[in-house]
């Protein structure tokens, strides 16, 4: 069995496919010598495409919260020796919310482009063994970064009150049966600690009426797993943090591109883009969200809910 580090070196991970790659490159208006930030480097798909367009003389800042994913992305870039020799590439293990601090620490100017792909990686879903998938029996971790001081999903389920759990499930998962599920979680943990995805699935299954499970188009556990993942990783807080700082990160005529995958993220992005336009500090480029075409949805089914919004700083 290979370790994660060995898989990085062998380049044999299943990684998150770069969603809307062609649309991202087109809307960044890339030219040689530009400074661009990929705030969610993941498998390096967007980074590679960006680096090719800003070469020669460009600067690429790659940021990812998961050390293993950043190392994988960097290993892919190392295969393109001609790109590395003619450009500056900086990799930082950090959450994208800290990009303003990263710019100061590395004495970097404002960027001419910023890309954030808010979808979580196929690596996390398929290979991380951190409990992101309800299709596998794994420990309930759900942290993107295992080095940060974050509570695991198991700790959240075993320690928070019934009311707090119901609020998480309803707010972040929009789960109609949030109270019933939270109640049964508390009843279950009185007898036994909740540690695995299989245990959580059992609780969810017993909490939903049969007719509800039958009529749902998605798996009954989808919303609960989404809610836990968002809460554990403070996803909406981190997103709002960087949205507040966009004019401090991106220079005049530079663009911010954000790909979101559910309504909570997209609403935040849309509202902040409108706010910066109202403040006359930016211009919303696309009035309607940009979605993947038929071929991309067919080749990568996980892209079907992706929404791209573009903002240009004035």
ChimeraX attribute file (.defattr): number of C-alpha atoms within 10 A of each C-alpha:
attribute: neighborCount
match mode: 1-to-1
recipient: residues
	/A:1	5
	/A:2	8
	/A:3	7
	/A:4	15
	/A:5	12
	/A:6	12
	/A:7	15
	/A:8	20
	/A:9	13
	/A:10	12
	/A:11	15
	/A:12	10
	/A:13	18
	/A:14	15
	/A:15	21
	/A:16	21
	/A:17	18
	/A:18	21
	/A:19	24
	/A:20	21
	/A:21	16
	/A:22	12
	/A:23	14
	/A:24	24
	/A:25	16
	/A:26	9
	/A:27	18
	/A:28	22
	/A:29	15
	/A:30	22
	/A:31	17
	/A:32	15
	/A:33	18
	/A:34	22
	/A:35	27
	/A:36	27
	/A:37	26
	/A:38	23
	/A:39	25
	/A:40	27
	/A:41	32
	/A:42	32
	/A:43	29
	/A:44	25
	/A:45	18
	/A:46	24
	/A:47	27
	/A:48	18
	/A:49	15
	/A:50	27
	/A:51	29
	/A:52	17
	/A:53	18
	/A:54	22
	/A:55	22
	/A:56	19
	/A:57	17
	/A:58	23
	/A:59	24
	/A:60	24
	/A:61	22
	/A:62	24
	/A:63	26
	/A:64	24
	/A:65	22
	/A:66	22
	/A:67	18
	/A:68	20
	/A:69	27
	/A:70	24
	/A:71	22
	/A:72	25
	/A:73	24
	/A:74	22
	/A:75	17
	/A:76	18
	/A:77	20
	/A:78	13
	/A:79	10
	/A:80	13
	/A:81	9
	/A:82	13
	/A:83	21
	/A:84	18
	/A:85	13
	/A:86	16
	/A:87	20
	/A:88	17
	/A:89	18
	/A:90	12
	/A:91	17
	/A:92	19
	/A:93	17
	/A:94	20
	/A:95	20
	/A:96	24
	/A:97	19
	/A:98	15
	/A:99	21
	/A:100	17
	/A:101	12
	/A:102	17
	/A:103	16
	/A:104	11
	/A:105	9
	/A:106	9
	/A:107	9
	/A:108	14
	/A:109	13
	/A:110	21
	/A:111	22
	/A:112	23
	/A:113	27
	/A:114	24
	/A:115	23
	/A:116	20
	/A:117	23
	/A:118	19
	/A:119	19
	/A:120	15
	/A:121	21
	/A:122	18
	/A:123	18
	/A:124	21
	/A:125	20
	/A:126	17
	/A:127	16
	/A:128	18
	/A:129	17
	/A:130	22
	/A:131	28
	/A:132	28
	/A:133	21
	/A:134	20
	/A:135	14
	/A:136	14
	/A:137	16
	/A:138	18
	/A:139	19
	/A:140	27
	/A:141	25
	/A:142	28
	/A:143	26
	/A:144	23
	/A:145	17
	/A:146	15
	/A:147	10
	/A:148	12
	/A:149	8
	/A:150	16
	/A:151	17
	/A:152	23
	/A:153	26
	/A:154	21
	/A:155	16
	/A:156	18
	/A:157	23
	/A:158	20
	/A:159	14
	/A:160	13
	/A:161	15
	/A:162	20
	/A:163	12
	/A:164	15
	/A:165	24
	/A:166	21
	/A:167	18
	/A:168	19
	/A:169	24
	/A:170	18
	/A:171	14
	/A:172	22
	/A:173	22
	/A:174	16
	/A:175	20
	/A:176	13
	/A:177	17
	/A:178	24
	/A:179	19
	/A:180	16
	/A:181	24
	/A:182	25
	/A:183	17
	/A:184	15
	/A:185	25
	/A:186	20
	/A:187	13
	/A:188	16
	/A:189	14
	/A:190	10
	/A:191	8
	/A:192	11
	/A:193	16
	/A:194	23
	/A:195	20
	/A:196	19
	/A:197	25
	/A:198	18
	/A:199	19
	/A:200	22
	/A:201	18
	/A:202	12
	/A:203	21
	/A:204	20
	/A:205	15
	/A:206	12
	/A:207	20
	/A:208	18
	/A:209	10
	/A:210	10
	/A:211	8
	/A:212	10
	/A:213	15
	/A:214	12
	/A:215	9
	/A:216	9
	/A:217	7
	/A:218	10
	/A:219	11
	/A:220	20
	/A:221	21
	/A:222	13
	/A:223	19
	/A:224	24
	/A:225	24
	/A:226	18
	/A:227	20
	/A:228	26
	/A:229	23
	/A:230	18
	/A:231	23
	/A:232	19
	/A:233	20
	/A:234	13
	/A:235	17
	/A:236	14
	/A:237	13
	/A:238	14
	/A:239	18
	/A:240	15
	/A:241	14
	/A:242	17
	/A:243	19
	/A:244	15
	/A:245	14
	/A:246	24
	/A:247	19
	/A:248	15
	/A:249	24
	/A:250	24
	/A:251	17
	/A:252	14
	/A:253	14
	/A:254	24
	/A:255	27
	/A:256	29
	/A:257	23
	/A:258	22
	/A:259	25
	/A:260	21
	/A:261	18
	/A:262	16
	/A:263	12
	/A:264	14
	/A:265	18
	/A:266	20
	/A:267	12
	/A:268	16
	/A:269	23
	/A:270	17
	/A:271	12
	/A:272	17
	/A:273	25
	/A:274	16
	/A:275	16
	/A:276	21
	/A:277	17
	/A:278	12
	/A:279	10
	/A:280	11
	/A:281	15
	/A:282	23
	/A:283	20
	/A:284	20
	/A:285	17
	/A:286	13
	/A:287	9
	/A:288	11
	/A:289	14
	/A:290	16
	/A:291	19
	/A:292	20
	/A:293	11
	/A:294	11
	/A:295	9
	/A:296	16
	/A:297	17
	/A:298	12
	/A:299	10
	/A:300	15
	/A:301	11
	/A:302	16
	/A:303	20
	/A:304	16
	/A:305	15
	/A:306	22
	/A:307	23
	/A:308	23
	/A:309	23
	/A:310	25
	/A:311	28
	/A:312	27
	/A:313	24
	/A:314	16
